[in-house]
Amino acid sequence: MPHADVRPATRKNARSMRKVMTDAELKLWNELRAHRLMGLGFRRQLPISGYIADFACPEHRIIVEVDGSGHGDDKQIRHDASRDQILTSLGWTVLRFWNGDVLTDMDGVCSHIVRVVEMARK
């Protein structure tokens, strides 16, 4: 993956976010790390175009976001939609899962990620 310049503040923020992951993020990371999910290489808290993706698979240009209740208010929904539109225009596919889904249905979350990757391969 070609590296783009990342502002020092963004890089610092991403680094600190890796140290304070939510329970849902940590649980998903344990499924994704070290190519555990179908050999896919994911990175956590990856800066992409001024944003920080929770998890990203650069090889297949998949971003996985894990959202808590704060993402349910109207202002945050509009912000997330705008962010997703920008990332999609750059060739990324953005998948969003609620914390509760990650914590209670990890198999479903992982299956969905794998299906999206398989569809992208076709």
C-alpha positions as a Markdown table, in Angstrom:
| # | Residue | x | y | z |
|---|---|---|---|---|
| 1 | Met | 0.0 | 0.0 | 0.0 |
| 2 | Pro | 1.5 | 3.4 | -0.9 |
| 3 | His | 2.0 | 5.5 | 2.1 |
| 4 | Ala | 0.5 | 9.0 | 2.2 |
| 5 | Asp | 1.8 | 11.8 | 4.3 |
| 6 | Val | 0.1 | 11.7 | 7.7 |
| 7 | Arg | 0.0 | 14.7 | 9.9 |
| 8 | Pro | 2.0 | 14.2 | 13.1 |
| 9 | Ala | -1.1 | 15.0 | 15.2 |
| 10 | Thr | -3.1 | 12.4 | 13.4 |
| 11 | Arg | -0.4 | 9.8 | 13.7 |
| 12 | Lys | -0.1 | 10.6 | 17.5 |
| 13 | Asn | -3.9 | 10.3 | 17.9 |
| 14 | Ala | -4.0 | 6.9 | 16.1 |
| 15 | Arg | -1.1 | 5.6 | 18.2 |
| 16 | Ser | -2.9 | 6.7 | 21.4 |
| 17 | Met | -6.2 | 5.2 | 20.2 |
| 18 | Arg | -4.5 | 1.8 | 19.8 |
| 19 | Lys | -3.8 | 1.9 | 23.6 |
| 20 | Val | -7.3 | 2.5 | 24.7 |
| 21 | Met | -9.5 | 0.3 | 22.5 |
| 22 | Thr | -13.1 | -0.3 | 23.6 |
| 23 | Asp | -14.1 | -3.8 | 24.7 |
| 24 | Ala | -15.8 | -4.4 | 21.3 |
| 25 | Glu | -12.8 | -3.2 | 19.3 |
| 26 | Leu | -10.4 | -5.4 | 21.4 |
| 27 | Lys | -12.6 | -8.4 | 20.9 |
| 28 | Leu | -12.8 | -7.8 | 17.1 |
| 29 | Trp | -9.0 | -7.1 | 17.0 |
| 30 | Asn | -8.4 | -10.5 | 18.6 |
| 31 | Glu | -10.3 | -12.1 | 15.6 |
| 32 | Leu | -8.6 | -10.0 | 12.9 |
| 33 | Arg | -5.0 | -9.7 | 14.1 |
| 34 | Ala | -2.1 | -11.8 | 12.8 |
| 35 | His | -4.1 | -12.8 | 9.7 |
| 36 | Arg | -6.5 | -14.9 | 11.8 |
| 37 | Leu | -9.5 | -14.2 | 9.7 |
| 38 | Met | -9.1 | -16.1 | 6.4 |
| 39 | Gly | -5.5 | -14.9 | 6.1 |
| 40 | Leu | -6.6 | -11.3 | 5.7 |
| 41 | Gly | -4.1 | -8.7 | 6.9 |
| 42 | Phe | -5.8 | -6.0 | 9.0 |
| 43 | Arg | -4.3 | -3.0 | 10.7 |
| 44 | Arg | -5.8 | -1.2 | 13.6 |
| 45 | Gln | -6.3 | 2.6 | 14.0 |
| 46 | Leu | -4.9 | 3.2 | 10.5 |
| 47 | Pro | -4.8 | 6.8 | 9.3 |
| 48 | Ile | -6.4 | 7.1 | 5.9 |
| 49 | Ser | -7.0 | 10.5 | 4.2 |
| 50 | Gly | -7.2 | 12.5 | 7.4 |
| 51 | Tyr | -9.4 | 10.0 | 9.2 |
| 52 | Ile | -8.5 | 7.1 | 11.5 |
| 53 | Ala | -10.1 | 3.8 | 10.5 |
| 54 | Asp | -10.8 | 1.4 | 13.4 |
| 55 | Phe | -9.5 | -1.5 | 11.3 |
| 56 | Ala | -8.4 | -1.6 | 7.7 |
| 57 | Cys | -7.4 | -4.3 | 5.3 |
| 58 | Pro | -5.3 | -2.4 | 2.7 |
| 59 | Glu | -4.9 | -5.3 | 0.3 |
| 60 | His | -8.7 | -5.4 | -0.3 |
| 61 | Arg | -9.4 | -1.8 | 0.7 |
| 62 | Ile | -11.9 | -2.7 | 3.4 |
| 63 | Ile | -12.4 | -0.5 | 6.5 |
| 64 | Val | -14.3 | -1.9 | 9.5 |
| 65 | Glu | -15.7 | 0.5 | 12.0 |
| 66 | Val | -17.0 | -0.5 | 15.4 |
| 67 | Asp | -19.6 | 2.1 | 16.6 |
| 68 | Gly | -21.0 | 2.7 | 20.1 |
| 69 | Ser | -24.2 | 4.5 | 21.0 |
| 70 | Gly | -22.6 | 7.9 | 20.3 |
| 71 | His | -22.8 | 7.1 | 16.6 |
| 72 | Gly | -26.6 | 7.0 | 16.8 |
| 73 | Asp | -27.4 | 10.7 | 17.1 |
| 74 | Asp | -28.3 | 12.7 | 14.0 |
| 75 | Lys | -25.2 | 14.9 | 13.9 |
| 76 | Gln | -22.9 | 11.8 | 14.2 |
| 77 | Ile | -24.9 | 9.9 | 11.6 |
| 78 | Arg | -24.4 | 12.8 | 9.1 |
| 79 | His | -20.7 | 13.0 | 9.9 |
| 80 | Asp | -20.2 | 9.2 | 9.5 |
| 81 | Ala | -22.1 | 9.3 | 6.2 |
| 82 | Ser | -19.9 | 12.1 | 4.9 |
| 83 | Arg | -16.7 | 10.3 | 6.1 |
| 84 | Asp | -17.8 | 7.0 | 4.5 |
| 85 | Gln | -18.6 | 8.8 | 1.2 |
| 86 | Ile | -15.1 | 10.3 | 1.1 |
| 87 | Leu | -13.5 | 7.0 | 1.9 |
| 88 | Thr | -15.6 | 5.2 | -0.7 |
| 89 | Ser | -14.7 | 7.8 | -3.3 |
| 90 | Leu | -11.1 | 6.8 | -2.6 |
| 91 | Gly | -11.8 | 3.2 | -3.4 |
| 92 | Trp | -12.4 | 1.9 | 0.2 |
| 93 | Thr | -15.4 | -0.2 | 1.2 |
| 94 | Val | -16.6 | 0.8 | 4.7 |
| 95 | Leu | -18.4 | -1.7 | 7.0 |
| 96 | Arg | -20.0 | -0.5 | 10.2 |
| 97 | Phe | -20.9 | -2.7 | 13.1 |
| 98 | Trp | -22.5 | -1.8 | 16.4 |
| 99 | Asn | -20.6 | -2.6 | 19.6 |
| 100 | Gly | -23.4 | -4.9 | 20.6 |
| 101 | Asp | -23.2 | -6.9 | 17.4 |
| 102 | Val | -19.4 | -7.4 | 17.9 |
| 103 | Leu | -19.9 | -8.4 | 21.5 |
| 104 | Thr | -22.8 | -10.8 | 20.9 |
| 105 | Asp | -22.5 | -12.1 | 17.3 |
| 106 | Met | -18.8 | -12.2 | 16.4 |
| 107 | Asp | -19.4 | -15.1 | 14.0 |
| 108 | Gly | -21.9 | -13.0 | 12.1 |
| 109 | Val | -19.6 | -10.0 | 12.0 |
| 110 | Cys | -16.7 | -12.0 | 10.8 |
| 111 | Ser | -18.8 | -13.9 | 8.2 |
| 112 | His | -20.0 | -10.5 | 6.8 |
| 113 | Ile | -16.5 | -9.2 | 6.5 |
| 114 | Val | -15.4 | -12.4 | 4.7 |
| 115 | Arg | -18.4 | -12.2 | 2.3 |
| 116 | Val | -17.6 | -8.6 | 1.4 |
| 117 | Val | -14.0 | -9.5 | 0.7 |
| 118 | Glu | -15.0 | -12.5 | -1.4 |
| 119 | Met | -17.4 | -10.3 | -3.4 |
| 120 | Ala | -14.6 | -7.7 | -4.0 |
| 121 | Arg | -12.4 | -10.5 | -5.3 |
| 122 | Lys | -14.9 | -11.3 | -8.1 |
